[in-house]
Amino acid sequence: MPEDHAAETITPPARIRDRAAIRAAAWMVGTLVSFIAMAVAVRELADTLHTFEILFWRSLVSLVATLGIGAVAGWHLLKAVQLRWQIGRNLVHFLGQAGWAYGIAVLPLATVFTLEFTMPAWASLLAILFLGERMTLARAVAVTGGFVGILVIVQPGVMALDLSMLIVLGSALAYAMAHTMTKHLTRRETIPAILFWMALVQLPIGFVLALSPFGDGWTMPSTLNDLFWILVVGLGALTAHLCLARAFSIADAIIVMPLDFLRLPLIVLIGAGFYGEALQIEVAIGAAIIMTTLLYALMRERG
């Protein structure tokens, strides 16, 4: 009978965890598809639209979609409780988006995604510096692994520094800052509100910069193909955020983050199959270092 009692007390929580992991994995499939679809869409649009124009149309599609959410589920979901934080977060996030979109247009997809995976290391460092979180062994390993991976990929002193890679690294830092600010926002803001204000704040910024000397003159989408990829960029941004947030709400980071790592091999296949991009050995080694140290840090943080 003791064995039966043990089974009754241990099995149900285990089954609950298993179901949660399966549900989180399902939401992460949506996240992976969304991020990869966004990358392909930006690459396809880069031939006809400037980076800032792409970001303008992305924000416009997202704004319309979030207004639809408000109309159906209630306008109160879009209300900003911390308006200054919303604006500040989205100014930084726009920089991250611009650097990422630029990198997608000019660099191999695998290189961009690998450099983007340094974001958790940057975020850990920023949380220690500005949120008062403590430096643990796990975080030290993640930060160190991130910077070692960067050095392997960029190879300073061996190759001429690639400005495009530096822009993408700056993008990862901006994303980390936005992520740190989002952690503060989610204490009082709804996810629809964060997505709505992201679109509302970034829409005029993209428009103004597209018309400025930083842009390349305004170009209207001229084909159904362009309109299709604009919809993919805008809706993909929303579904990526929503699916990732749902995954983290269901399961621990130790389950969610390793699934997110699947973005890299998937984008390698996309780059090779559709754009003829070969995976560079330094990118593969750097990616292995970054992802291994991040996984170790997650396991240590969980205890």
C-alpha positions, 0 to 999 in steps of 0.5 A, a space after each residue: 500500500 505505501 507504493 500505491 500511496 506514493 503513486 497517488 501523490 507523485 504521479 498527478 503533479 508529474 502528469 501536470 508538468 508533462 501536460 504543461 511542457 506539451 502545451 508550452 512546446 505547442 506555443 513555442 512552435 507558434 513562436 518559431 514559425 512567427 520569428 522565421 516567417 518574419 525573417 523571411 518576410 524582411 529578406 523578401 521586402 528588402 529588395 523593394 523597401 527600405 528598413 524604416 519603411 518595412 518597420 512602418 508597415 509592420 507597425 501599421 499592421 500590428 496597430 490594426 490587429 491590436 485595435 481589433 483585439 481591443 474591439 473584441 475583448 475590451 478597450 481596457 486591455 489596451 490602456 497604458 498604466 505606465 505611459 512613460 515606460 511604454 514610450 521609453 521601452 518602444 524607443 529602445 525596441 525600435 532601435 533593436 528592430 531596425 538593427 535586426 531588420 538591417 542585418 537580415 537584409 545584408 547578412 546570412 540569416 544564421 549569423 543574425 540569429 546567432 548574434 541575436 542569441 546574445 540578448 539573454 547575456 546582455 539582459 542578465 548584465 543589465 538586470 544586475 546593473 540597473 535592477 539590482 539583481 545579483 550576479 550568480 555563477 549561472 549568470 556569470 557563465 551566460 555573460 561570459 559565454 555570450 561574449 566569447 561567442 561574439 569574439 569567435 564570430 566577429 574575430 577582431 584582429 583576424 578579420 576587418 570588423 564588419 559594421 553589419 555585425 556590430 549593428 546586429 550586436 547593437 540590436 541585441 543590446 537594444 532588445 535586452 534593454 527593451 526586455 528588461 523594461 518589459 519585465 517592469 511593464 508586465 507587473 501592471 500592464 497587459 500583453 495586449 497593451 504592450 503590443 498596442 503601444 509598441 505599434 502606436 509609438 513605433 509607427 510615426 518613428 518609422 514614417 519620419 525616418 523613412 522620409 528623412 535623409 536616413 531613409 531612401 525616399 518613400 516607396 509604396 508597395 507595388 505588388 501583391 507579393 509585397 503586400 503579402 510579406 508586409 502582412 507576414 511581418 506585422 502579424 508575425 511580430 504579434 503572434 511571436 510575442 503572444 506565443 512566447 508570452 503564453 509559453 513562459 506563462 505555462 512552463 519554466 524557462 528551462 523548458 521554453 528556452 531550449 525550444 527557442 534554440 531550435 530557431 537557429 538550425 531551422 533558419 540555417 535550413 531556410 538560408 541554405 534552401 532558399 538563399 544558398 547560404 552556407 553555415 560558416 564554421 566560426 558562426 557554428 562554433 560561436 553559436 554552440 558556445 552561446 547556446 551551451 552556456 545559456 542552457 547551463 545557466 538556465 539549469 543552474 538558475 532552476 537549481 
